[in-house]
Amino acid sequence: MTVSYNLDVSSVSSFTFLKLLGRWRGSIFKSVYLELIGWILAYYAVHAVYRFLLSENAQSSFENAAKHLDSRLVYIPLTFMLGFFVTIVIDRWRNILQNMHFIENTAISISSYIRGQEPEARMIRRNSIRYLVLSQVLVFRDISMRVRRRFPNLESLIEAGFILENELELIKNYKFAYNKYWMPINWATTLISRCFYNEKNVYARKYIDAAPQLNQIILAIREFRGSLDMMSKYDWVPIPIAYPQVVFLAVRVYFLICLFSRQFFVAAPKIENSNFQNAWIFPLMTVLEFVFFVGWMKVAEALLNPLGEDDDDLECNWLIDKNIAIGMAMVDDHHDSAPPLGSSDLFMNPAWRPVYSAETADEAPQKNCVGSAAYVELLRDNEKVQMVPVEAQNETIHKTSTAGLIRRKLTSAFGDAEKRRSNSPYTPSPKPDTVIFKYPNLPCLDEEAGGGDGLKIDRKFATSSNSKDDD
């Protein structure tokens, strides 16, 4: 279950961070202490080989290589890679959390619209809730190891009460190449639809009064099923494996290089502060860097699959138990149930005032929700204000720059040239009954046929000829 620390940070103080650092379960120290111990042991192993087993020439070569590696560590952009990767993982984790669907909304719709105290109506409501939770159990068994361990096979669901033997036989006997999460939901919608119209018995009692009520229940069930669909998709399609491989490999290679590049050099006197380095051989800053970067990486590793078995993973078993208990209580024990109406209540008194405990009376809110300028008094209430009419001002004309003016001129010039080039070779005739076709690239025609000026065709003749041709 996710570690809750909201109470520790309910108020800000100088020691709030100490409350968080004091937590062990789910903490950064629990995540990195094994890797940190292993890295420190490896660091001192390299340190012992460097100081006691290498010759002076070998130590000098080691120092040169270590200095070169240390200067090139900036080529591994850990901050950018981890920051971008953790952002993607956190967003994915948040979406999975939002699809951990509570059943209250669906149970409210079922209890409100399927009316009746008859045994049939009661069992329809109860079975509908049971089928919905059964579908959730089937999905969680395939995506969460905790739920898989709780229900190792489908027969265990019979003892848990989520499914009956005949229902399990229906699921097993149906030969299907894909998953069968949809079957219990389909049973629920069938039962609910029969409450409004039953094809097998048209005279059966209707427990749902109108079609809009049936539609509201179906929409609530669809929303519940949609959340299960999203959970399956997030488990089916993870983040491309190359991305976490690159990030996790980069962090580990970075600190593998640090085993050599962050050693304290003592062989040559040319090294600055060699006396201090001889006395101080603990890599404090590198250890802090290891805790921060590896802890950051561990956050991403834990949240890649928030339905696993880590301390901060989401608790699917708790959600299953909650949904079946609350759903049954809403549609059965508390169906059509409400306390009797009273004749009055405390808030009918016009002199009502908010009530606080004696210890919290001083913490009552003293500031109302008002505008920041609400209490500014510019004039007295009874002081007369002279109001005068004001002429409407024209909008400011923005002057065009020289470059913009030249650009428009050139565009206009090229546009006019394009229009002249695209002019049709046909021009309208000045005479109403004559059309002149000009062919500038053809040889001149006879004068009688309109040579020079084009070919003249009588409009009436062309129209009558076209009509005859059509006939």
Salt bridges, closest charged atoms under 4 A:
ASP8 OD2 - ARG23 NH2 2.64
GLU35 OE2 - LYS298 NZ 2.63
ASP70 OD1 - ARG262 NE 2.90
ASP91 OD1 - ARG94 NH2 2.73
GLU104 OE2 - LYS322 NZ 2.61
GLU118 OE2 - ARG205 NH1 2.02
ASP142 OD1 - ARG148 NH1 2.90
GLU155 OE2 - LYS172 NZ 2.08
GLU167 OE1 - ARG130 NH1 2.88
ASP229 OD2 - LYS233 NZ 3.10
GLU289 OE1 - ARG262 NH1 3.09
GLU301 OE2 - ARG252 NH2 3.21
GLU301 OE1 - LYS298 NZ 3.42
GLU309 OE2 - ARG149 NE 2.80
ASP311 OD2 - LYS30 NZ 2.65
GLU315 OE1 - ARG146 NH1 2.98
ASP321 OD1 - ARG150 NH2 2.69
ASP332 OD1 - ARG122 NE 2.86
ASP332 OD2 - ARG126 NH1 2.62
ASP336 OD1 - ARG115 NH2 2.92
GLU418 OE1 - ARG421 NH2 2.44
ASP433 OD2 - LYS460 NZ 3.95
